[in-house]
Amino acid sequence: MAEDSPTDRFVEFGLLPRNMQVRVPEAKSYFPYFQDRNDNGDDQESETLSVADRAFWYLKNDIPCVFNGQTGIGKTVTAESLAHVLQYHLEEDTASDGHKKNDFLVIPTQEEGSGRYITLPGPLALAELVGIMVDCGGARSDKHGQVPQGSIFFLDEAANLPKRTATSLNKIIQARADGFHTHMGRVNLNWDHYNFILSGNYHDPCPNYNAPFRYRFIWLEFDEPSDDASRAISRYKQQCEEKDGSTGPDDPDIPDQYKIRRLERYDRSPALNDLLTNMGTELYKTLSRYGRNHRNFSANGHSKTKETLERLGYAWHNRKPAGGIYRSFKEEFISGREVDPNMNLADRYFQGPAWRAAPEISHEVTARIKDLYHPSMTRADFRNVLHDILLHPATGLEPVPFNPAVQNFVNGQKAIINEILLNYGENLKRAQP
């Protein structure tokens, strides 16, 4: 930024205490999110990370998230919880079908006293300004004495966001400089000092956001708690009522299985880095081809490709490798072609160019697969991460339980993800000392 530019002046103006209130959620201002972890007795097929734990890990890696689920299921509570645990400033807003990009960036108003027209920072701009303040080392405390260590913009009811507005936010989500007009002149912020969370019920009818927008986010699916979790929530609420209501996510009264698990960053070995790069590339290529070719076998009736995917689905449900299905697949569909034992999984499914659509998106997706793997994850944990990255953005806007075609598409993707993960699983464990 040039010295004394409109951007410099706007940042300084926005950081004035009268224009920006820092807020780190305190323990007593939220209710901890209780999320089930599936434990079926198998070390690799039991979950050690809940949906909130994965959200924590994604935010630690500065990746924008979508919290998708029914109203009242705990999405806002999770955001408050995570902001408290991370000690992040939380800037909240609620979307409407009339929202435009500029509504998130500036708030036109009249200056008190002079009556002149000014533009205050909007909620998204405020989240970025707090992040700038933190990164510059000048963060001030909120009214409870908490000093933020980062910043989150949380947009609730985001399913109401018009498609055109969502598309217009693409540059900001990608952390690229994007300008807007203020009373000080045109301001350009870099948009790389905050975390972005969209929250909503995307299973209800809503705009069909395009792929570049959807795949900028990791999508987390929030489900109803189990009976055991519901009983634990009731007991916890009773304990809060009997005390002063100030318990937090690390309070001993919360059962261990519902506490947030905090993954920490680690140094990847070169071997693990290469393996994850290959795995990410293979996953994206295979699912990309699967998506483009799905129309060929989604209809009712007999199809050898559909039959093969059904057998893959059976392997997925039983958590076992699909085995000889590939050999028969090659014999039936690639007749006369020499069988190459080194042919990757993408080529075993479909022939043809793999990275047609959007190389930039494919690069981001494969980079996330590499960055978000953690050696302490079980296979079930990493499978959930892969679903958040690859599966849910493709299907999060569809009523999956009620649409057989979409359900078939989802099952096929799950089967492919599971097969590739099983193929790489043992090598992943061995690659990290």
Secondary structure by P-SEA (a helix, b strand, c coil): cccccaaaaaaaaaaccccbbbbccccccbbbbbbbbbbcccccccccccaaaaaaaaaaabbbbbbcccccccaaaaaaaaaaaabbbbbbbbbccccccccccbbbbbccccccccccccaaaaaaaaaaaaaacccccccccccccbbbbbbcccccccaaaaaaacccccccbbbbbccccbbbbccccbbbbbbcccccccccccccccccbbbbbbccccaaaaaaaaaaaaaaaacccccccccccccccccbbbbbbbbbcaaaaaaaaaaaaaaaaaaaaaaaaccccccccccaaaaaaaaaaaaaaacccccaaaaaaaacccccccccccccccccccccccccccaaaaaaaaaaaaaaccccccaaaaaaaaaacccccccccccccccaaaaaaaaaaaaaaaaaaaaaaaaaaaacc
